[in-house]
Amino acid sequence: MDSIFSPPSFPWFKEKAKELRRVIGTKRITHWGAINLLALMYGYDGWAELKELRSLEPPWPTEWDGQLDEFHIEERYERFLEVLTAGLDIDDEAAQVILSQVMVSARELYYPKPGVDDIDDFASRLTGLLKEVAPQIAAARGGRGSFRGQTIQLRR
């Protein structure tokens, strides 16, 4: 187990970078700045290295915070704080506020918006969710999967 965080997909990573930028302040950090800062937080040298290593077959599995032991979770969050404080020239307290709002390596549960039926909410997100997990499923099954007795080829 390692404290390096491998995001589940590029779209997921980019959404986290947008969220990080929104919390930090769009005037304080650029889009690319947020992407590179997040890659550094995850333990990579930057976006280019993350993209290269994440593109390997099979991709590295995602180890969420809840899957780590106490030592590795502390190591992960110490790096997050170190990168944020150095990269943004802020103190630990401000960095902890950012981390509490963005939750950069925690598996988040989705709750329907008020007034939206649970099944409608799920159905509206299903295609996106499947696109995110399809590469991991394909890698786990050697590029092939089965559906009701039929063998299918999953697209990457």
C-alpha positions as CSV (number, residue, x, y, z in Angstrom):
1,M,0.0,0.0,0.0
2,D,1.3,3.5,-0.8
3,S,0.3,7.0,0.1
4,I,0.3,8.0,-3.6
5,F,-3.2,8.5,-4.8
6,S,-4.2,7.2,-8.2
7,P,-7.4,8.9,-9.3
8,P,-10.1,6.6,-10.7
9,S,-10.3,8.5,-14.0
10,F,-9.1,11.6,-15.8
11,P,-12.6,13.2,-15.8
12,W,-12.8,12.6,-12.0
13,F,-9.3,14.1,-11.5
14,K,-10.2,17.2,-13.6
15,E,-13.5,17.7,-11.6
16,K,-11.5,17.6,-8.4
17,A,-9.0,20.1,-9.8
18,K,-11.9,22.4,-10.7
19,E,-13.3,22.0,-7.2
20,L,-9.9,22.7,-5.7
21,R,-9.6,25.9,-7.8
22,R,-13.0,27.0,-6.8
23,V,-12.2,26.6,-3.1
24,I,-8.8,28.2,-3.4
25,G,-10.2,31.0,-5.6
26,T,-10.2,31.3,-9.3
27,K,-8.2,34.6,-9.2
28,R,-5.6,33.0,-7.0
29,I,-4.8,29.9,-9.1
30,T,-5.2,29.1,-12.8
31,H,-6.9,25.9,-14.2
32,W,-3.5,24.4,-15.1
33,G,-2.1,25.5,-11.7
34,A,-4.9,23.6,-9.9
35,I,-4.3,20.5,-12.1
36,N,-0.5,20.5,-11.4
37,L,-1.1,21.3,-7.7
38,L,-3.5,18.4,-7.4
39,A,-1.1,16.1,-9.2
40,L,1.7,17.1,-6.8
41,M,-0.6,16.5,-3.9
42,Y,-1.3,13.0,-5.2
43,G,2.5,12.3,-5.2
44,Y,3.3,12.8,-8.9
45,D,5.8,15.4,-10.3
46,G,2.9,17.1,-12.1
47,W,0.1,16.5,-14.6
48,A,2.4,15.0,-17.3
49,E,3.7,12.3,-15.0
50,L,0.2,11.5,-13.6
51,K,-1.2,11.2,-17.2
52,E,1.7,9.0,-18.3
53,L,1.5,6.6,-15.3
54,R,-2.3,6.6,-15.2
55,S,-2.4,5.6,-18.9
56,L,-0.5,2.4,-18.3
57,E,-2.3,-0.9,-18.7
58,P,-3.6,-2.0,-16.4
59,P,-4.0,1.3,-14.6
60,W,-3.0,1.5,-10.9
61,P,-5.9,0.8,-8.6
62,T,-7.5,3.7,-6.7
63,E,-6.9,3.4,-2.9
64,W,-9.4,5.7,-1.2
65,D,-8.7,7.2,2.2
66,G,-11.0,4.6,3.8
67,Q,-8.9,1.8,2.5
68,L,-5.6,3.0,4.1
69,D,-4.2,2.2,7.5
70,E,-3.5,5.0,9.9
71,F,0.2,5.4,9.0
72,H,-0.5,5.7,5.2
73,I,-3.4,8.1,5.7
74,E,-1.2,10.3,7.9
75,E,1.6,10.2,5.3
76,R,-0.9,11.0,2.5
77,Y,-2.4,14.0,4.3
78,E,1.0,15.3,5.5
79,R,2.0,15.5,1.8
80,F,-1.3,17.2,0.9
81,L,-0.6,19.8,3.6
82,E,3.0,20.3,2.6
83,V,2.2,20.8,-1.1
84,L,-0.7,23.2,-0.3
85,T,1.3,25.3,2.1
86,A,4.3,25.5,-0.2
87,G,2.4,25.9,-3.4
88,L,0.0,28.6,-2.1
89,D,2.1,30.1,0.6
90,I,-0.5,29.5,3.3
91,D,-0.4,28.1,6.8
92,D,-1.4,24.6,7.8
93,E,-4.8,25.8,9.2
94,A,-5.8,27.3,5.8
95,A,-4.6,24.2,4.0
96,Q,-6.7,22.0,6.3
97,V,-9.8,24.2,5.5
98,I,-9.2,23.6,1.8
99,L,-8.8,19.8,2.3
100,S,-11.9,19.6,4.4
101,Q,-13.9,21.3,1.6
102,V,-12.5,19.4,-1.3
103,M,-11.8,15.9,0.1
104,V,-9.3,15.2,-2.6
105,S,-8.9,11.4,-2.0
106,A,-12.1,10.4,-0.2
107,R,-14.8,8.3,-1.9
108,E,-17.8,10.6,-1.9
109,L,-21.4,9.4,-1.8
110,Y,-23.9,11.1,-4.1
111,Y,-27.1,12.3,-2.7
112,P,-30.0,13.4,-4.9
113,K,-30.8,17.1,-5.0
114,P,-34.0,18.1,-3.2
115,G,-37.0,17.5,-5.4
116,V,-35.2,15.0,-7.6
117,D,-36.4,11.4,-7.5
118,D,-33.7,9.0,-6.5
119,I,-34.1,6.8,-9.6
120,D,-34.0,9.9,-11.9
121,D,-30.9,11.1,-10.3
122,F,-29.2,7.7,-10.6
123,A,-30.3,7.4,-14.2
124,S,-29.0,10.8,-15.2
125,R,-25.6,9.9,-13.8
126,L,-25.4,6.3,-14.9
127,T,-23.7,6.8,-18.3
128,G,-21.0,9.0,-16.7
129,L,-20.4,6.5,-13.8
130,L,-20.1,3.6,-16.3
131,K,-17.6,5.5,-18.4
132,E,-15.5,6.1,-15.2
133,V,-15.5,2.5,-14.1
134,A,-15.4,0.7,-17.5
135,P,-11.5,0.9,-17.8
136,Q,-11.1,-0.6,-14.3
137,I,-13.6,-3.4,-15.0
138,A,-12.0,-4.2,-18.3
139,A,-8.5,-4.2,-16.7
140,A,-9.7,-6.5,-14.0
141,R,-11.2,-8.9,-16.5
142,G,-8.3,-8.8,-19.0
143,G,-10.1,-6.5,-21.4
144,R,-13.2,-8.7,-21.6
145,G,-16.4,-8.8,-19.6
146,S,-19.5,-10.8,-19.6
147,F,-23.1,-9.7,-19.5
148,R,-25.9,-12.3,-19.1
149,G,-23.9,-15.1,-20.5
150,Q,-22.7,-13.1,-23.5
151,T,-19.1,-12.0,-23.8
152,I,-18.7,-8.3,-24.6
153,Q,-15.7,-6.1,-25.4
154,L,-15.6,-3.1,-23.2
155,R,-14.5,0.1,-24.9
156,R,-11.8,2.2,-23.3
